[in-house]
Each structure stands twice: as C-alpha cells, then as structure tokens.
C-alpha cells in the first residue's frame, strides 16, 4: 500500500491537522496530529488510527504499523524528534 493512500484514508476518516506516513519495507510509521487526541488514552488514540485501516490490516495490505499521535501543541515540541 502507498503512503499517500494511507494518509488520504486517515484524513478522510478522522479529524486530523496533519498525517505523515513513511514506509521501510513492509513496516509503516504513522504520525497523526490533531486536537481530537487531547485527553484521549493512548489505547483510544491507537484505536482511532487503526479503525479506518482495519480492512487493509485484515487483508494483509498493511502488516506492521508504528503509530504516534500528538495534539498540535505536543507536535510543536516533538516535531524535530519525530521527522
């Protein structure tokens, strides 16, 4: 699956300010930034990202995922360490 396709899927499904997807072989790294993550548990944040991708995960199109979520305020602080 293409990184841009994943970004578009997530942007269409959830309210995020930014989504960055990178790929290393079959491993994908997803960084999502949005106010919606404020106050959410880490598990709920992960579930929010997994939900729109569940069909691709079940089909095997997506195999290994690393997910990092940030609020815009957190992202301003963490951007240089995560890009």
N, C-alpha and C positions, 0 to 999 in steps of 0.2 A: 504494500500500500504506500502511496506517495505522501510525503509530509504535508504538502499543501492540501490534499484531500482531508487529512485528519484535522488540520486547522479549520477548514471550511465546515466540516461536520460539527465540530465543537462550537464554533461561532454561531452556527445556525440553531444549535440546540440549547445553549446556555448563555446567560448574560455575562460576558467577559469583556474586559477592556482590551486585553492582549492575549494571544495564544502563540507560543513558539514551540515548534516540533522539530526535533533533529533525529537523525537515524544513524546507527552504527551497525551495519549488517542487519540482523533481524531484531535488534533492540531499538526501541523508540524512547526518547525523552520528551516529556510534555511539561511545559511551564505555562500555567494559566494565571492570569491576573484579573481580579475583579472584586468589587465591593461585596458581592454575594458571599465571599468566603469569610467575611468578618464575623466572628462569633461562632462559626461552624467548627465542630470537632474535626480532627484530622481524618477520621474514618468517613465522616459525611462528605468532606472535601473530595476524598478519593472516589467515593461512590458517585458523586456529581459528575466527575470526569469519566468514570467507567460506563455509566448508563448510556450515553449516546454512542459509545463504541462497542457495546455488548455484542451486537450482531457480527462485527468484524473480528472480535476476540473469539466468539464461538465458532466462526468459520475457519479460523486459523490465519486469516489475513494479517492480524496483529498478534504477535506472540509475546514478546517481553516489553513491559512498559515501566518506566520510571516517571512518577508524577510529582510535580512540585506545584503548590498553589500559594498565591500571595494576594494580599489586598494591595491596592495601589500604593499606600503608604509603606508597607513592607517591601514592595518591589523597588521603590526608590532607594532603599537602603541595601537591598540584596542583589540588585541587577548586576553590578560589577563582578560578583562572585559566581553568578549562575549563567552567564552568557559566554 
